Amino acid sequence: MLLRIDTASDEPLYAQLAGQIRTAVARGDAPPGTRLPAARELAASLEVNLHTVLHAYQDLRDEGLVDLRRGRGAVVTGHRAADLTELHAAVDALVATARRLHVAPETVTTLVKEALR
């Protein structure tokens, strides 16, 4: 799993990391049992503070997507990843409609975020 951060983004670094892992789990790229990179190694490779990575991992743990165990690291649980078929279909329909109406991806993202609040 390739994780990247955008230091120019307004989104906090920990949220960028957590979002990328959520996406990988939802797409099936990180199935249950997948070990995430060790927090220290990931922090070093991305040149971010260790606490940034730990914050992302803790958020994912709180959501039930990752199990954190001392000595074992972060492992994808798949707890919430299993029944996303209906959501994937809805997202596909949303994307198709947005493309048909020529709506910018940023606008769609903003609309979705507002709807989820």
N, C-alpha and C positions, 0 to 999 in steps of 0.2 A: 504494500500500500504506500503510495507516494503522497506525502503530506507537504503542503506548501503554505506559506503565509505571505500576506501582502502588507508590508509595513506602512504603505501609503493609504491603506483603507481606514475608514472611520470605525469599522467593526473591530472590537478588541481581539487581540491575538488568540486568547484562549477560546473565544467564541468561533473564530475561524477554524481552529483545530477541531473543536467539538463538532462543528457543522460538517466538516469533511468526513469525519468518522461516522457521523449519523448517516450521511449520504452513502458511504461505502457499505454500511450495514443494510440500509434500505434497498440498495441495488443488488445485494447478495455478494458483493465483492469481498466482504468480511463476514463469512458465515459464523454461526455459533462455534466457539472453541478457538477462534482466531486470536492469537496473542498479538497485542499491540506492541509497538516498540517500547522498550524500557524508557521511562520518563527522562532519566539522565541522558541517555543516548539521543533521544529525540530532541531534547533541549539543546544539546551540543550541536547536532546536525543542522538545526534551524537557527542556531545562534540566538536563542531566547532564554529567559530565566527559567530555571527548573519549576518554579511555582506557577508559571504560565501553563506549562504542560500538565502539572498536577491539578490545576483549576479545571482545565478541560476534562481530564479523566474523572474528576470528582463530580462534575456536572453530569457526565454520561452515567456514572454509577448511580447518582440520585434519580436518573430517569429509568434505571433498570436495564440499560443497554450494555453495561460493562460491569464485570466483577473485579474488584481490586483486592488482591491478597498479598500480604507481605511475603516476599521471596518468590512469588509466582507472577507478579506483575498484573497488568490489565488484560483481561480476556473478555472477548465478546460473548455475552450470554445468549443473545438472540431472543431474550424475554419478550421484547416488544416488536421484533422485526418480522415475526411470522405472518401476521395477517395484514399485509399492506397491499394486497392485490387490488382491492377496491380503490384504495387511495391512488395507486399507480394509474389505474384506468381514468380516474378523475383528473389527475395531473395531465395525462396524455390528451384528454378532451380539452382541458384548459389551454394547453400549448397549441393545439390545433386551432382553437377559436382565436387565440391571440395572433397567431400567424395569419389567419384568414383576414382578420381586421387590421393587420399591420400595426399592432401595438408593440411598443418597445419592451424588451425583456425587463428593463428597470421599472417600467410602469406596472407590469404584471407582478413583479416581486413586491412592489410597494402595496399594490391592491391586496395581495395575499397576506402580507404582514399585517395590514390594517384589519382585514377580516378575522384574523386569528387573535386579535387583542380582545 
